[in-house]
Amino acid sequence: MSRAVLAIDIGSTKICAIIAQIDDDNKISIIGTGTTPAQGLRKGSITNIELAARSIKTAVEDAKRVAGSDVKSAIVSISGAYTKSSHTDGIVNIQSKEISLKEIERVMHAAVYNANIPNEHEVLHVLPFNFKVDDQDFIEDPLGMNASRLKVDAHIITTQKSNLNNLKKAVNGAGIEVENIVLAGYASSIATLNPDEKELGAVIIDMGGNTCNISIYSGNSLRYNDFLGVGSNHITSDLSMALHTPLNVADKVKLNYGSLLTPSNDLIELPVIGDEEASHEVSLEVVHNVIFARVEETLMILAQFIEKSGLKDQIGAGVILTGGFSKMEGIRELAGATFGSMPVRLARPLEMDGLFDNLRDAEYASAIGLIMYSGSPYTPYEIDVNKRVRHSNEEPTSKSSVNFKSPADIPVAPSLDIESQEPKMVSLDASKESKSDEANSVNKFWNWASQLF
């Protein structure tokens, strides 16, 4: 029997609600979607419950109207802004000498107990990355094996209870019950990474309007996650200050002329902040330099996160960029120069039945990942925010509300030079068609240079 699932992605700049139909074979079909600008949020965290609830309700009502379905509960994303992560381990003796699901659940709960989670924090995810059966290490799935002892090493993600409670209140205020909560970066990885990339090791970076979430996979397991409070809106702020123009005009400049590949000495006329009747001329080379500096700094900080993880040698598939920020022209080339020898690719959500055209965009990766998470587990074993052990062979279960408990209750590149030319005036509203031809030629040059060096 098919079931309807509602996913609500609460991002830093927008809220996206998606309704999907999931059949008995876990086949997903999108039937409704709604998107609205985020209010009452800062960097993905709730700052005004009433405003946030209003935004969530608008997105959900739009999705219900398109789907013709009245879903009462949802799986919700949470920003990595206030999450903490660490590694933990647990060990249990096997009395029956054969490992059953019960023993796997015991050892995972033991790992949570050993993590000594503070009372003010709550578990979001417990993700095993290594099982050890007696003296045999790196077991993918110990179920059914004969052993006298089982050990697990796990990546554990926690967040403050107050943050979770505020999120739940905002969703409840929109008339929706919270069924499950998933880290946004984890959801993005589900929607963009393929099995080979997970096995070889990959970095997935979801670059949004105000945040960047980074996750590192190795050996099919999530091993590291972190958060950077910088996004594409910071470019808008930088342009506003550097060009002395209002924020809405700076955002328009970013969208029309935001490129990391094509510096130009053409001029644009912009209103002056504080006196929009006055205007002044600005060179597009200045626009390029401001954008390039911010993006380069952001990528360099993310590169430091990769170094800090201690997993750089285990990243065979390279870096995957997704999110709205990743659509900026030339970011792949600059990321390739910043991350060194690691390959870089730009990712969109995986295809599925009924996928709306707008949902194919990179900025909807997290929302699509939430739907896929609802369809079936994407790791062999996991403890979710409901303290339930999910495993890859389980049957789909009916909805279960998030019920927060204490952990004690748990059983044991540099820019390219272009020949100078006479500056000319261009319109702010001009299309980007002329720029695309120039970008193509620069891309060809870049590919040729990359093969040489």
C-alpha positions as CSV (number, residue, x, y, z in Angstrom):
1,M,0.0,0.0,0.0
2,S,1.5,3.4,-1.0
3,R,1.9,6.2,1.5
4,A,2.2,9.9,1.2
5,V,5.3,11.6,2.7
6,L,5.8,15.3,3.4
7,A,9.4,16.7,3.5
8,I,10.1,20.2,4.8
9,D,13.5,21.6,4.0
10,I,14.1,24.6,6.3
11,G,17.0,26.4,4.6
12,S,18.8,29.6,5.4
13,T,16.9,31.6,2.7
14,K,13.9,29.5,1.6
15,I,11.6,26.8,2.9
16,C,10.7,24.0,0.5
17,A,7.9,21.5,1.1
18,I,7.6,18.4,-1.1
19,I,4.9,15.7,-1.0
20,A,5.7,12.3,-2.6
21,Q,4.0,9.0,-3.0
22,I,6.0,6.0,-1.9
23,D,4.8,2.5,-2.9
24,D,5.6,-0.9,-1.4
25,D,8.8,-1.2,-3.4
26,N,10.0,2.2,-2.1
27,K,9.5,3.7,-5.5
28,I,9.2,7.5,-5.1
29,S,6.9,9.8,-7.2
30,I,6.8,13.5,-6.5
31,I,3.2,14.8,-6.5
32,G,3.4,18.3,-5.0
33,T,5.8,21.1,-4.0
34,G,5.8,24.5,-2.5
35,T,8.5,27.1,-1.8
36,T,8.5,30.3,0.1
37,P,11.2,32.8,1.3
38,A,12.4,31.9,4.9
39,Q,11.3,34.2,7.6
40,G,12.0,34.0,11.3
41,L,15.3,32.1,10.6
42,R,18.9,33.0,10.7
43,K,21.5,30.7,9.2
44,G,18.9,27.9,9.2
45,S,18.0,28.2,12.9
46,I,14.7,29.5,14.3
47,T,14.9,33.0,15.6
48,N,11.1,33.9,15.5
49,I,8.8,30.9,15.9
50,E,5.7,32.7,14.7
51,L,7.3,34.0,11.5
52,A,8.9,30.7,10.8
53,A,5.6,28.9,11.3
54,R,3.9,31.2,8.9
55,S,6.6,30.6,6.2
56,I,6.4,26.8,6.8
57,K,2.6,26.9,6.5
58,T,2.7,28.8,3.3
59,A,5.1,26.3,1.7
60,V,3.1,23.3,3.0
61,E,-0.2,24.6,1.8
62,D,1.1,25.2,-1.7
63,A,2.5,21.7,-1.8
64,K,-0.9,20.3,-0.6
65,R,-2.8,22.3,-3.2
66,V,-0.7,20.8,-6.0
67,A,-0.7,17.3,-4.7
68,G,-4.4,17.2,-3.7
69,S,-3.3,15.4,-0.5
70,D,-3.7,16.4,3.2
71,V,-0.5,15.1,4.9
72,K,-0.4,15.7,8.7
73,S,3.2,14.8,9.5
74,A,6.6,15.6,8.0
75,I,10.2,14.8,8.0
76,V,12.1,18.0,8.6
77,S,15.7,19.2,7.9
78,I,17.8,20.9,10.5
79,S,20.8,23.2,9.9
80,G,24.3,22.1,10.9
81,A,24.7,25.5,12.6
82,Y,24.3,24.2,16.2
83,T,25.2,20.6,15.8
84,K,28.3,18.9,17.2
85,S,29.8,15.6,16.0
86,S,32.2,13.1,17.5
87,H,33.3,9.5,17.2
88,T,32.2,7.0,19.8
89,D,32.4,3.2,20.2
90,G,30.6,0.4,22.0
91,I,31.2,-3.3,22.7
92,V,29.0,-6.1,23.8
93,N,29.4,-9.9,24.5
94,I,27.3,-12.3,22.3
95,Q,25.8,-14.9,24.6
96,S,24.1,-16.9,21.8
97,K,27.4,-16.8,19.7
98,E,25.4,-15.6,16.7
99,I,24.8,-11.9,16.0
100,S,21.2,-10.9,15.6
101,L,19.6,-7.6,15.1
102,K,19.1,-7.4,18.8
103,E,22.9,-7.5,19.4
104,I,23.5,-4.9,16.8
105,E,21.0,-2.6,18.5
106,R,22.6,-3.3,21.9
107,V,26.1,-2.4,20.7
108,M,24.9,0.8,19.0
109,H,23.0,1.9,22.1
110,A,26.2,1.1,24.1
111,A,28.1,3.5,21.8
112,V,25.6,6.2,22.5
113,Y,25.9,5.6,26.3
114,N,29.8,5.8,26.0
115,A,29.6,9.1,24.2
116,N,28.6,10.9,27.5
117,I,26.2,13.3,25.8
118,P,25.4,16.4,27.9
119,N,21.9,16.6,29.3
120,E,21.2,19.7,27.2
121,H,22.0,17.9,24.0
122,E,20.0,15.4,21.9
123,V,21.1,12.8,19.4
124,L,20.3,13.4,15.8
125,H,22.1,10.5,14.1
126,V,24.3,7.6,15.2
127,L,26.0,6.3,12.0
128,P,28.3,3.3,12.4
129,F,31.4,3.3,10.2
130,N,33.1,0.1,11.4
131,F,32.0,-3.1,13.0
132,K,34.5,-5.5,14.5
133,V,33.6,-9.1,15.1
134,D,36.0,-10.7,17.6
135,D,39.4,-9.9,16.0
136,Q,38.1,-9.3,12.5
137,D,37.9,-5.6,11.6
138,F,36.0,-3.6,9.0
139,I,32.9,-5.8,8.8
140,E,30.3,-4.2,6.6
141,D,27.3,-6.1,8.1
142,P,27.8,-8.4,11.1
143,L,24.2,-9.7,11.0
144,G,24.2,-13.6,11.2
145,M,27.9,-13.9,11.9
146,N,29.2,-16.2,14.6
147,A,31.1,-14.3,17.3
148,S,31.6,-14.0,21.0
149,R,32.1,-10.2,21.0
150,L,30.9,-7.3,18.8
151,K,32.3,-3.8,18.6
152,V,31.2,-0.8,16.7
153,D,32.8,2.6,15.9
154,A,30.2,5.3,15.1
155,H,29.9,8.9,14.0
156,I,27.5,10.6,16.4
157,I,25.7,13.9,15.6
158,T,24.0,15.9,18.4
159,T,22.4,19.3,18.8
160,Q,20.9,21.3,21.6
161,K,17.5,20.3,22.8
162,S,16.3,23.9,22.8
163,N,17.1,24.1,19.1
164,L,15.2,21.0,18.4
165,N,12.2,22.1,20.5
166,N,12.1,25.5,18.7
167,L,12.1,23.7,15.4
168,K,9.3,21.4,16.5
169,K,7.2,24.3,17.8
170,A,7.6,26.2,14.5
171,V,6.5,23.1,12.5
172,N,3.6,22.4,14.9
173,G,2.6,26.0,14.6
174,A,2.0,25.4,10.9
175,G,-0.3,22.5,11.7
176,I,2.2,19.7,11.0
177,E,3.4,17.0,13.3
178,V,7.2,16.3,13.2
179,E,7.8,12.7,12.3
180,N,11.5,12.8,11.9
181,I,14.4,15.3,11.8
182,V,17.5,14.9,9.6
183,L,20.7,16.9,9.3
184,A,20.5,19.0,6.1
185,G,24.0,18.1,5.0
186,Y,23.2,14.4,5.4
187,A,20.1,14.8,3.4
188,S,22.0,16.5,0.6
189,S,24.5,13.7,0.4
190,I,21.7,11.1,0.0
191,A,20.3,13.0,-3.0
192,T,23.6,13.7,-4.8
193,L,26.2,11.0,-4.1
194,N,26.3,7.7,-6.0
195,P,27.5,4.4,-4.5
196,D,31.0,4.6,-6.1
197,E,31.6,8.0,-4.6
198,K,30.6,6.9,-1.1
199,E,32.8,3.8,-1.4
200,L,35.8,5.6,-2.7
201,G,35.4,8.5,-0.3
202,A,33.9,11.9,-1.2
203,V,33.4,15.4,0.2
204,I,29.8,16.8,-0.3
205,I,29.5,20.6,0.2
206,D,26.0,22.0,0.2
207,M,26.5,25.8,-0.5
208,G,23.4,27.8,0.3
209,G,22.4,31.5,0.8
210,N,23.8,31.9,4.3
211,T,25.5,28.6,5.1
212,C,27.8,25.9,3.8
213,N,27.4,22.3,5.1
214,I,30.2,19.9,4.6
215,S,30.1,16.1,4.9
216,I,32.8,13.6,4.3
217,Y,32.1,9.9,3.3
218,S,34.6,7.1,3.4
219,G,33.9,3.4,2.9
220,N,30.1,4.0,2.5
221,S,29.9,5.8,5.8
222,L,29.5,9.4,6.9
223,R,32.7,10.1,8.9
224,Y,32.8,13.9,9.3
225,N,30.4,16.9,9.1
226,D,30.9,20.6,9.8
227,F,29.3,23.9,9.2
228,L,30.4,27.3,7.9
229,G,28.1,30.3,8.4
230,V,29.0,31.9,5.0
231,G,26.9,31.7,1.8
232,S,26.1,33.5,-1.4
233,N,24.2,36.3,0.5
234,H,27.6,37.4,1.9
235,I,28.6,38.2,-1.7
236,T,25.6,40.5,-1.9
237,S,26.6,42.3,1.3
238,D,30.2,42.6,0.1
239,L,29.1,44.1,-3.3
240,S,26.7,46.5,-1.5
241,M,29.5,47.9,0.6
242,A,32.2,47.9,-2.1
243,L,29.9,49.5,-4.7
244,H,28.0,51.8,-2.3
245,T,24.7,50.6,-3.6
246,P,21.5,49.1,-2.0
247,L,21.4,45.4,-1.2
248,N,18.6,44.6,-3.8
249,V,20.7,46.3,-6.5
250,A,23.9,44.4,-5.4
251,D,22.0,41.1,-5.5
252,K,20.9,42.0,-9.1
253,V,24.5,42.7,-10.0
254,K,25.6,39.3,-8.5
255,L,23.0,37.4,-10.5
256,N,23.6,39.2,-13.8
257,Y,27.4,39.6,-13.7
258,G,28.5,37.1,-11.0
259,S,31.3,35.2,-12.6
260,L,34.6,33.9,-11.5
261,L,36.0,33.5,-15.1
262,T,35.3,36.7,-17.0
263,P,36.8,39.9,-15.6
264,S,35.8,42.9,-17.7
265,N,36.5,46.6,-17.7
266,D,33.0,47.5,-18.9
267,L,31.1,50.0,-16.8
268,I,27.6,49.7,-15.2
269,E,25.6,52.6,-13.7
270,L,24.3,51.9,-10.2
271,P,22.2,54.0,-7.7
272,V,24.0,55.2,-4.6
273,I,23.0,53.8,-1.2
274,G,21.1,56.5,0.8
275,D,20.4,58.6,-2.3
276,E,18.9,56.3,-5.0
277,E,18.2,59.3,-7.2
278,A,22.0,59.8,-7.7
279,S,24.1,57.2,-9.5
280,H,27.7,56.4,-10.2
281,E,29.6,54.3,-12.7
282,V,31.4,51.1,-11.5
283,S,33.7,48.8,-13.5
284,L,32.7,45.2,-13.8
285,E,36.3,44.4,-13.0
286,V,35.6,45.7,-9.5
287,V,32.5,43.4,-9.3
288,H,34.6,40.4,-10.4
289,N,37.3,41.1,-7.8
290,V,34.9,41.4,-4.9
291,I,33.1,38.2,-5.8
292,F,36.3,36.3,-6.5
293,A,37.8,37.4,-3.1
294,R,34.8,36.2,-1.1
295,V,34.4,32.9,-3.0
296,E,38.1,32.1,-2.8
297,E,38.1,32.8,1.0
298,T,35.1,30.5,1.5
299,L,36.6,27.7,-0.5
300,M,39.9,28.0,1.4
301,I,38.1,27.7,4.7
302,L,36.3,24.6,3.5
303,A,39.7,23.2,2.4
304,Q,40.9,23.7,5.9
305,F,37.9,21.7,7.2
306,I,39.0,18.8,4.9
307,E,42.5,19.0,6.3
308,K,41.1,19.1,9.9
309,S,39.0,16.0,9.3
310,G,42.1,13.8,9.0
311,L,40.3,12.0,6.1
312,K,41.9,13.7,3.2
313,D,43.9,10.6,2.2
314,Q,40.7,8.6,2.0
315,I,38.9,10.9,-0.4
316,G,39.2,9.1,-3.7
317,A,36.2,10.5,-5.5
318,G,36.9,14.1,-4.8
319,V,34.6,17.0,-4.0
320,I,31.0,17.4,-4.9
321,L,29.4,20.9,-4.8
322,T,25.7,21.4,-4.6
323,G,23.3,24.1,-3.4
324,G,22.3,27.4,-4.9
325,F,25.8,28.9,-4.3
326,S,27.4,26.2,-6.4
327,K,25.6,27.6,-9.5
328,M,28.0,30.5,-9.8
329,E,29.9,30.5,-13.0
330,G,33.4,29.4,-12.7
331,I,33.1,28.0,-9.1
332,R,34.1,24.5,-10.3
333,E,37.4,25.7,-11.8
334,L,38.2,27.8,-8.7
335,A,37.4,25.0,-6.4
336,G,39.6,22.7,-8.4
337,A,42.5,25.1,-7.9
338,T,41.8,25.5,-4.2
339,F,41.3,21.8,-3.3
340,G,44.5,20.8,-5.0
341,S,44.6,17.4,-6.8
342,M,41.0,16.4,-5.8
343,P,38.5,16.3,-8.7
344,V,35.5,18.6,-8.4
345,R,32.0,18.1,-9.8
346,L,28.8,20.0,-9.6
347,A,25.8,17.9,-8.5
348,R,22.1,18.1,-8.9
349,P,19.5,15.9,-7.1
350,L,19.1,12.4,-8.5
351,E,16.2,11.9,-11.0
352,M,12.9,10.3,-9.8
353,D,9.3,10.0,-11.1
354,G,7.3,13.2,-11.2
355,L,10.3,15.4,-10.4
356,F,9.3,19.0,-11.1
357,D,11.6,21.0,-13.3
358,N,12.5,23.5,-10.6
359,L,13.3,20.7,-8.2
360,R,16.1,19.5,-10.5
361,D,18.1,22.5,-9.4
362,A,21.1,22.1,-7.1
363,E,19.5,24.2,-4.4
364,Y,16.8,21.5,-3.8
365,A,19.2,18.7,-3.0
366,S,18.5,18.7,0.7
367,A,14.7,18.6,0.1
368,I,15.0,15.7,-2.3
369,G,17.3,13.9,0.1
370,L,14.6,14.1,2.8
371,I,12.1,12.3,0.6
372,M,14.7,9.6,-0.3
373,Y,15.5,9.2,3.4
374,S,11.8,8.6,4.1
375,G,11.7,6.0,1.3
376,S,14.4,3.6,2.7
377,P,17.5,3.7,4.9
378,Y,20.6,4.7,3.1
379,T,23.0,3.2,5.6
380,P,23.0,-0.4,6.8
381,Y,22.3,0.7,10.3
382,E,21.5,4.0,12.0
383,I,19.9,5.4,15.2
384,D,17.7,8.4,14.3
385,V,16.3,11.2,16.4
386,N,13.5,9.0,17.6
387,K,16.0,6.6,19.2
388,R,14.9,4.0,16.7
389,V,17.5,1.7,15.0
390,R,16.9,1.9,11.2
391,H,18.3,-0.8,9.1
392,S,18.4,-1.5,5.4
393,N,16.1,-4.6,5.5
394,E,13.4,-3.1,7.6
395,E,9.8,-2.8,6.4
396,P,8.4,0.8,6.0
397,T,6.8,1.8,9.3
398,S,4.0,4.1,10.1
399,K,4.7,7.6,11.3
400,S,6.1,8.1,14.8
401,S,6.5,11.5,16.3
402,V,9.7,12.9,17.5
403,N,9.8,12.3,21.3
404,F,12.9,13.8,22.9
405,K,14.4,11.9,25.8
406,S,17.5,12.1,27.9
407,P,20.5,10.0,26.7
408,A,20.3,8.3,30.1
409,D,17.0,6.8,29.1
410,I,18.6,4.9,26.3
411,P,19.3,1.2,27.0
412,V,22.8,0.5,27.4
413,A,42.5,29.4,-8.7
414,P,43.8,32.5,-9.7
415,S,41.7,34.6,-12.2
416,L,42.5,34.6,-15.9
417,D,43.9,37.7,-17.7
418,I,41.9,39.0,-20.7
419,E,43.2,41.5,-23.1
420,S,42.3,45.0,-22.1
421,Q,39.9,46.9,-24.2
422,E,38.2,50.3,-24.2
423,P,35.5,50.4,-21.4
424,K,31.9,50.6,-22.5
425,M,28.7,51.2,-20.7
426,V,26.4,48.1,-20.3
427,S,22.9,47.9,-18.9
428,L,22.3,46.4,-15.5
429,D,19.3,44.6,-17.0
430,A,21.2,43.2,-19.9
431,S,21.0,39.4,-20.4
432,K,24.0,37.1,-19.7
433,E,24.0,35.8,-23.3
434,S,27.1,37.8,-24.3
435,K,28.9,36.6,-21.2
436,S,28.2,32.9,-22.0
437,D,30.2,32.9,-25.2
438,E,33.2,34.5,-23.5
439,A,32.9,32.0,-20.7
440,N,32.9,29.1,-23.2
441,S,36.2,30.3,-24.7
442,V,37.8,30.7,-21.3
443,N,36.6,27.2,-20.3
444,K,38.3,25.8,-23.4
445,F,41.5,27.7,-22.5
446,W,41.3,26.4,-18.9
447,N,40.8,22.8,-20.0
448,W,43.8,23.1,-22.4
449,A,46.0,24.6,-19.6
450,S,44.9,21.9,-17.1
451,Q,46.0,19.2,-19.5
452,L,49.4,20.8,-19.9
453,F,50.1,21.4,-16.3
